[in-house]
Amino acid sequence: MTDILIKGGRVIDPAGGLDRRADVLISDGKIAKVGRVPASQITRGCKLIDAVGKIVCPGLIDIHVHCREPGHEEEETIATAAGSAVAGGFTTIVAMPNTHPVIDNEAMVQYVIHQAENAGLARVLPAGAITKDRQGKELAELGSMLAAGAVAFTDDGDGLASSSVMQRALQYAGMFDAPILQHCQDPDLGGSGVMNSGAMAVRLGLPGIPAAAEEIMLQRDLALLARTGGRYHVQHVSTAGAVDMIRSAKKLGLHVTAEATPHHMLLTDAACQSYDPNYKVAPPLRSAGDVEAVRQGVADGTIDCLATDHAPHSKEEKELEFALAPSGLIALQCALGLFAKALIDTGLIDWPTLIARMTTGPAAVIRQPLASLAAGAVADVTIIDPQADYTVDVTGWLSKSRNCPYHNWPLHVRAVGTIVAGQVKFLL
């Protein structure tokens, strides 16, 4: 394996409290040294990467990605999702289990791992379903999936409505110290809603999903968590009330973590007035006040990590009218720039904090020993250009789908290099 020397970058390693200009030497797939690397330590054939003016950090992690394989390979595959990930600076992604068939047993977990290994791009870690076939009735084989390589459990795409099943899931997963990831949306309150409930929905004549749909399910789950213990993670937080509840739960000492997406920090329900189905997501785009609350939650640490909820759909599906089109958008390849726009450009956080929310934060949720540039650590590294003015152009993206509302957006932050286990997977 060829050694790699990344020269002269601003090295930010939240796990090690490091933020200074330095070289990073990679040897045998691991971090060999961070600091000044003299010529005597550079092996013959070592690959040199000039990082002057760039940020060098642990590989970014996205714990919420829909790879669509198996079942909907026309929308995305594990390989194309992994390719999109490395092009966006992500070295690790977590694959959601709402596939066809559902990832709810040991064999399906092994399938995801095998396909990811064949692709040889980003790490793709499977999340198993909480319940069999994601029906919300009977617990899936959590123990065997965990042994096979699953890193978390979720019925994402649907909130787990049954209180008794959620209680058992928290208890059982808690025995293995494994996280339960919840899509908080009460199905009765959400009903047939397709966007945020409010004045804009009334104006557009579309059925709404109230903030209470998220907050009531979250309130129930936090009450169960206080009773059972365990590890509970809130996916794609979208309301001010949910942020407040998570903040209070943390103060009480509950083991709750949370994530936020770019669209819930950059877009409001006003975007839906175009009737463009690319703005239809679940949970829906909320009010300006909710957007600000989610941003503040990231800034003060209430929300531990950032995730894309990358959800590919075919052109034919997304060309349906707003009410009939499926929910979801893609953003893996531009997410870093979007997060910087929402959080750094607004002065809410600095670069070390943003990188922590995209490395140590998600790594802690899924209990993985990643997100470190310490000597001997696996060499997952992202190189970022913080002054790369460009325009988002989805036509050349590696994803099979194009359902992205950010096409033609001007951004100025992008990943320019992605190294996974000491191998360069992407380099501009």
Order of alpha helices (4+ residues) and beta strands (2+ residues): beta-beta-beta-beta-beta-beta-alpha-beta-alpha-beta-alpha-beta-alpha-beta-alpha-beta-alpha-beta-alpha-beta-alpha-beta-alpha-alpha-beta-alpha-alpha-alpha-alpha-beta-beta-beta-beta-beta
